[in-house]
Amino acid sequence: MNLPPDPTALHLAGQAGVQRAPFPALDLFTLRGFLDGPLCAALIELIERDHRPSTLADANGDAAFRTSSTCELAPAEAAVRTLVERLGAVSGIDPRHAEPLQGQRYEEGQEFKAHTDYFEPQGADYERFCGRSGQRTWTFMIYLNTVPAGGATRFKAIGKTVQPEVGKLLAWNNRLPGGGCNEATMHHALKVRKGRKYVITQWYRERPWAG
């Protein structure tokens, strides 16, 4: 049975400058220059001000699995308002389905080992994380700086590595065409070898965000 294309994938494909990766196993898109330098710098300042050690939804006993820092970005900040507007336009997704925007900061040697963004349906805390707003659907990630060495995002299943670059958008669909979670979305935030890495992550849900 031929299934209809994902509406977000169709919307993205129609945006100027957006490139679709040629992998049938995964809807994956990039857009260079999505944010300009000054806006990226303003967002980095917010991350620097509020970051704290990152956590895991389902701890796996590996203390070195995720070693970055994280913060939620205050919606009242002018830079955040601008980013929310641009994400809404490029994604075509109802902003009510968006989780609170997060910023991440990686020092030299820090990484986030291979993981998926969706919540495991058989996981012990699935109902706690997904009972109200549903599963994560799309991930939109923006690199805020060009990292001198390391820090790329590696999708092992499809052999794709995306390098950090000021203002570059990376977006992917966490679902399979017929529903369910797409294991090909497993990705590794590789270790930063030199400098720091700053990113913004916007996750969307099946239903409007209810916390």
Buried (B, 14 or more C-beta within 10 A) or exposed (E): EEEEEBEBBEBBBEBEEBEEBEBEBBBBBBBEEBBEEEBBBBBBEBBBEBBEEBEEEEEEEEEEBBBBBBBBBBEEBEBBEBBBEBBBEBBBBEBEBBBEBBBBBBEBEBBBBBBBBBBBEEBEEBEEBBEEBBBBBBBBBBBBBBBBEBBBBBBEBBEBEBEBBBBBBBBBBBBBBEEEBBEBBBBBBBBBEEBBBBBBBBBBBEEEBEE
